[in-house]
Amino acid sequence: TSTRSSAGIGFAVPVNMVRWVSRQLIEDGRVKRAWLGVGVRPIDARLARQFDIKIGSGAIVGQVMPESPAAKAGLTPQDIIQTFDGQSVNGPRKLQSIVERLEVGKSYPVKLLRGGKTQSLKVTVAEMPESPRLRPQRREQPRE
C-alpha cells in the first residue's frame, strides 16, 4: 500500500484447498462442507492423566448434537476420537480439517477410545447445516 502498513504481510492458500473449492464451485455452484455434529476439546495434561493417554493423542468429545451424524453413529461425550478416515487426530483443528473436506453422504471409519477400550465406528457425514449460529455475523455499519 502507499502507507506500507501491510508491507511484509502475506498469506497463501494451499493448492489442494483451491482445487477442492474450485471443483465444487464449478460442479455445484457452491461449496459443501461435511459436518459431524460434535463439540470437541484437545487432550491437555489434565485429560491425558485422567484417561491415561498422551497429550495431543486425539480430540475428546464434549457434546454430541441431537440428530447429527455423530449421534446417529453412536458417538457419546467422553469418547476420544483418535483417527478419522484413517488419519490421525491430534486435536480439534485436525479433526475439523479432516471432516470438512469429506464427501457428504459417504461413510468413514472412526477409531476412538471409550472407557479405556479402542472401538471402531462408521460415521456417515452430512452437509453442514445452514444455521444462524454457524454463519459469520455481519457487523452493522453505523449510519451517519
Phi and psi restraints in degrees (value plus and minus 20) as a CYANA .aco file:
   2 SER   PHI     -87.2   -47.2
   2 SER   PSI     -45.3    -5.3
   3 THR   PHI    -113.5   -73.5
   3 THR   PSI     -24.0    16.0
   4 ARG   PHI      38.6    78.6
   4 ARG   PSI       4.1    44.1
   5 SER   PHI     -90.5   -50.5
   5 SER   PSI     -36.8     3.2
   6 SER   PHI    -132.9   -92.9
   6 SER   PSI      -2.7    37.3
   7 ALA   PHI     -80.2   -40.2
   7 ALA   PSI     110.3   150.3
   8 GLY   PHI      62.0   102.0
   8 GLY   PSI     -20.2    19.8
   9 ILE   PHI    -120.2   -80.2
   9 ILE   PSI     109.4   149.4
  10 GLY   PHI    -175.5  -135.5
  10 GLY   PSI     150.1   190.1
  11 PHE   PHI    -169.1  -129.1
  11 PHE   PSI     139.7   179.7
  12 ALA   PHI    -150.4  -110.4
  12 ALA   PSI     120.8   160.8
  13 VAL   PHI    -121.7   -81.7
  13 VAL   PSI     104.0   144.0
  14 PRO   PHI     -76.6   -36.6
  14 PRO   PSI     119.8   159.8
  15 VAL   PHI     -81.2   -41.2
  15 VAL   PSI     -53.9   -13.9
  16 ASN   PHI     -86.3   -46.3
  16 ASN   PSI     -53.7   -13.7
  17 MET   PHI     -86.6   -46.6
  17 MET   PSI     -62.6   -22.6
  18 VAL   PHI     -81.2   -41.2
  18 VAL   PSI     -65.2   -25.2
  19 ARG   PHI     -82.6   -42.6
  19 ARG   PSI     -63.9   -23.9
  20 TRP   PHI     -81.9   -41.9
  20 TRP   PSI     -67.8   -27.8
  21 VAL   PHI     -86.2   -46.2
  21 VAL   PSI     -65.9   -25.9
  22 SER   PHI     -79.3   -39.3
  22 SER   PSI     -65.7   -25.7
  23 ARG   PHI     -79.3   -39.3
  23 ARG   PSI     -64.0   -24.0
  24 GLN   PHI     -87.4   -47.4
  24 GLN   PSI     -60.5   -20.5
  25 LEU   PHI     -83.3   -43.3
  25 LEU   PSI     -60.8   -20.8
  26 ILE   PHI     -87.8   -47.8
  26 ILE   PSI     -65.7   -25.7
  27 GLU   PHI     -95.9   -55.9
  27 GLU   PSI     -62.1   -22.1
  28 ASP   PHI    -138.1   -98.1
  28 ASP   PSI     -30.7     9.3
  29 GLY   PHI      56.9    96.9
  29 GLY   PSI     -13.6    26.4
  30 ARG   PHI    -180.4  -140.4
  30 ARG   PSI     146.3   186.3
  31 VAL   PHI    -121.6   -81.6
  31 VAL   PSI     105.9   145.9
  32 LYS   PHI    -124.5   -84.5
  32 LYS   PSI     103.4   143.4
  33 ARG   PHI    -127.4   -87.4
  33 ARG   PSI     116.4   156.4
  34 ALA   PHI     -93.9   -53.9
  34 ALA   PSI     135.2   175.2
  35 TRP   PHI    -157.8  -117.8
  35 TRP   PSI     117.3   157.3
  36 LEU   PHI    -122.4   -82.4
  36 LEU   PSI     -60.7   -20.7
  37 GLY   PHI      68.1   108.1
  37 GLY   PSI      20.2    60.2
  38 VAL   PHI    -149.5  -109.5
  38 VAL   PSI     134.3   174.3
  39 GLY   PHI    -125.8   -85.8
  39 GLY   PSI     105.0   145.0
  40 VAL   PHI    -145.4  -105.4
  40 VAL   PSI     138.5   178.5
  41 ARG   PHI    -147.0  -107.0
  41 ARG   PSI     137.4   177.4
  42 PRO   PHI     -93.8   -53.8
  42 PRO   PSI     140.5   180.5
  43 ILE   PHI    -106.6   -66.6
  43 ILE   PSI      83.4   123.4
  44 ASP   PHI    -113.3   -73.3
  44 ASP   PSI    -196.2  -156.2
  45 ALA   PHI     -79.5   -39.5
  45 ALA   PSI     -62.2   -22.2
  46 ARG   PHI     -83.8   -43.8
  46 ARG   PSI     -67.2   -27.2
  47 LEU   PHI     -87.6   -47.6
  47 LEU   PSI     -55.7   -15.7
  48 ALA   PHI     -81.1   -41.1
  48 ALA   PSI     -63.2   -23.2
  49 ARG   PHI     -85.7   -45.7
  49 ARG   PSI     -65.3   -25.3
  50 GLN   PHI     -79.4   -39.4
  50 GLN   PSI     -61.4   -21.4
  51 PHE   PHI    -121.7   -81.7
  51 PHE   PSI     -16.6    23.4
  52 ASP   PHI      34.9    74.9
  52 ASP   PSI      31.5    71.5
  53 ILE   PHI    -154.7  -114.7
  53 ILE   PSI     152.9   192.9
  54 LYS   PHI    -101.9   -61.9
  54 LYS   PSI     128.5   168.5
  55 ILE   PHI     -78.8   -38.8
  55 ILE   PSI     115.8   155.8
  56 GLY   PHI      55.3    95.3
  56 GLY   PSI      -2.4    37.6
  57 SER   PHI    -116.4   -76.4
  57 SER   PSI      11.3    51.3
  58 GLY   PHI     131.2   171.2
  58 GLY   PSI    -188.7  -148.7
  59 ALA   PHI    -152.7  -112.7
  59 ALA   PSI     107.8   147.8
  60 ILE   PHI    -110.3   -70.3
  60 ILE   PSI     112.7   152.7
  61 VAL   PHI     -96.2   -56.2
  61 VAL   PSI     103.7   143.7
  62 GLY   PHI    -116.6   -76.6
  62 GLY   PSI     -58.0   -18.0
  63 GLN   PHI    -167.9  -127.9
  63 GLN   PSI     131.6   171.6
  64 VAL   PHI    -141.8  -101.8
  64 VAL   PSI     102.3   142.3
  65 MET   PHI     -92.6   -52.6
  65 MET   PSI     116.3   156.3
  66 PRO   PHI     -77.7   -37.7
  66 PRO   PSI     122.6   162.6
  67 GLU   PHI      43.1    83.1
  67 GLU   PSI      -7.3    32.7
  68 SER   PHI    -102.0   -62.0
  68 SER   PSI     145.6   185.6
  69 PRO   PHI     -75.1   -35.1
  69 PRO   PSI     -58.5   -18.5
  70 ALA   PHI     -84.1   -44.1
  70 ALA   PSI     -63.8   -23.8
  71 ALA   PHI     -83.2   -43.2
  71 ALA   PSI     -63.5   -23.5
  72 LYS   PHI     -85.0   -45.0
  72 LYS   PSI     -49.7    -9.7
  73 ALA   PHI    -103.3   -63.3
  73 ALA   PSI     -33.9     6.1
  74 GLY   PHI      79.1   119.1
  74 GLY   PSI      -8.0    32.0
  75 LEU   PHI     -87.7   -47.7
  75 LEU   PSI     126.0   166.0
  76 THR   PHI    -154.7  -114.7
  76 THR   PSI     138.6   178.6
  77 PRO   PHI     -76.0   -36.0
  77 PRO   PSI     124.9   164.9
  78 GLN   PHI      63.8   103.8
  78 GLN   PSI     -27.1    12.9
  79 ASP   PHI     -85.5   -45.5
  79 ASP   PSI     123.1   163.1
  80 ILE   PHI    -132.8   -92.8
  80 ILE   PSI      88.4   128.4
  81 ILE   PHI     -97.2   -57.2
  81 ILE   PSI      99.7   139.7
  82 GLN   PHI    -124.2   -84.2
  82 GLN   PSI     -57.8   -17.8
  83 THR   PHI    -158.9  -118.9
  83 THR   PSI     130.5   170.5
  84 PHE   PHI    -158.1  -118.1
  84 PHE   PSI     102.7   142.7
  85 ASP   PHI      34.5    74.5
  85 ASP   PSI      18.2    58.2
  86 GLY   PHI      59.1    99.1
  86 GLY   PSI     -20.6    19.4
  87 GLN   PHI    -121.8   -81.8
  87 GLN   PSI     115.3   155.3
  88 SER   PHI     -85.5   -45.5
  88 SER   PSI     119.4   159.4
  89 VAL   PHI    -129.0   -89.0
  89 VAL   PSI      99.7   139.7
  90 ASN   PHI    -130.3   -90.3
  90 ASN   PSI     -12.4    27.6
  91 GLY   PHI     144.1   184.1
  91 GLY   PSI     158.4   198.4
  92 PRO   PHI     -78.1   -38.1
  92 PRO   PSI     -62.6   -22.6
  93 ARG   PHI     -83.4   -43.4
  93 ARG   PSI     -60.5   -20.5
  94 LYS   PHI     -84.8   -44.8
  94 LYS   PSI     -64.0   -24.0
  95 LEU   PHI     -79.6   -39.6
  95 LEU   PSI     -65.7   -25.7
  96 GLN   PHI     -81.5   -41.5
  96 GLN   PSI     -63.6   -23.6
  97 SER   PHI     -86.4   -46.4
  97 SER   PSI     -50.9   -10.9
  98 ILE   PHI     -91.4   -51.4
  98 ILE   PSI     -72.7   -32.7
  99 VAL   PHI     -85.8   -45.8
  99 VAL   PSI     -65.2   -25.2
 100 GLU   PHI     -81.4   -41.4
 100 GLU   PSI     -42.0    -2.0
 101 ARG   PHI    -119.4   -79.4
 101 ARG   PSI     -17.2    22.8
 102 LEU   PHI     -93.9   -53.9
 102 LEU   PSI     141.5   181.5
 103 GLU   PHI     -97.8   -57.8
 103 GLU   PSI     102.7   142.7
 104 VAL   PHI     -81.7   -41.7
 104 VAL   PSI     115.2   155.2
 105 GLY   PHI      69.4   109.4
 105 GLY   PSI     -24.3    15.7
 106 LYS   PHI    -119.9   -79.9
 106 LYS   PSI     130.6   170.6
 107 SER   PHI    -114.6   -74.6
 107 SER   PSI     122.6   162.6
 108 TYR   PHI    -153.6  -113.6
 108 TYR   PSI     125.7   165.7
 109 PRO   PHI     -97.0   -57.0
 109 PRO   PSI     121.5   161.5
 110 VAL   PHI    -148.8  -108.8
 110 VAL   PSI     110.0   150.0
 111 LYS   PHI    -126.9   -86.9
 111 LYS   PSI     109.7   149.7
 112 LEU   PHI    -160.0  -120.0
 112 LEU   PSI     144.5   184.5
 113 LEU   PHI    -128.9   -88.9
 113 LEU   PSI     103.9   143.9
 114 ARG   PHI    -154.4  -114.4
 114 ARG   PSI      98.3   138.3
 115 GLY   PHI      39.7    79.7
 115 GLY   PSI      13.6    53.6
 116 GLY   PHI      63.7   103.7
 116 GLY   PSI     -21.6    18.4
 117 LYS   PHI    -137.0   -97.0
 117 LYS   PSI     120.8   160.8
 118 THR   PHI     -97.0   -57.0
 118 THR   PSI     114.1   154.1
 119 GLN   PHI    -152.4  -112.4
 119 GLN   PSI     137.5   177.5
 120 SER   PHI    -142.9  -102.9
 120 SER   PSI     117.6   157.6
 121 LEU   PHI    -152.0  -112.0
 121 LEU   PSI     145.1   185.1
 122 LYS   PHI    -135.5   -95.5
 122 LYS   PSI     111.4   151.4
 123 VAL   PHI    -140.0  -100.0
 123 VAL   PSI     109.1   149.1
 124 THR   PHI    -116.7   -76.7
 124 THR   PSI      89.0   129.0
 125 VAL   PHI     -95.1   -55.1
 125 VAL   PSI     128.6   168.6
 126 ALA   PHI    -132.4   -92.4
 126 ALA   PSI     151.3   191.3
 127 GLU   PHI     -95.4   -55.4
 127 GLU   PSI     119.5   159.5
 128 MET   PHI     -78.1   -38.1
 128 MET   PSI     105.9   145.9
 129 PRO   PHI     -89.7   -49.7
 129 PRO   PSI     130.8   170.8
 130 GLU   PHI    -104.8   -64.8
 130 GLU   PSI      95.5   135.5
 131 SER   PHI    -160.4  -120.4
 131 SER   PSI     121.4   161.4
 132 PRO   PHI     -74.9   -34.9
 132 PRO   PSI     -52.4   -12.4
 133 ARG   PHI     -87.6   -47.6
 133 ARG   PSI     -50.7   -10.7
 134 LEU   PHI    -112.6   -72.6
 134 LEU   PSI     -36.0     4.0
 135 ARG   PHI    -104.6   -64.6
 135 ARG   PSI     126.0   166.0
 136 PRO   PHI     -83.8   -43.8
 136 PRO   PSI     120.4   160.4
 137 GLN   PHI    -102.5   -62.5
 137 GLN   PSI     115.9   155.9
 138 ARG   PHI    -108.7   -68.7
 138 ARG   PSI     119.3   159.3
 139 ARG   PHI    -111.8   -71.8
 139 ARG   PSI     109.8   149.8
 140 GLU   PHI     -92.1   -52.1
 140 GLU   PSI     113.2   153.2
 141 GLN   PHI    -105.7   -65.7
 141 GLN   PSI     111.5   151.5
 142 PRO   PHI     -84.7   -44.7
 142 PRO   PSI     119.0   159.0
 143 ARG   PHI    -102.0   -62.0
 143 ARG   PSI     120.8   160.8
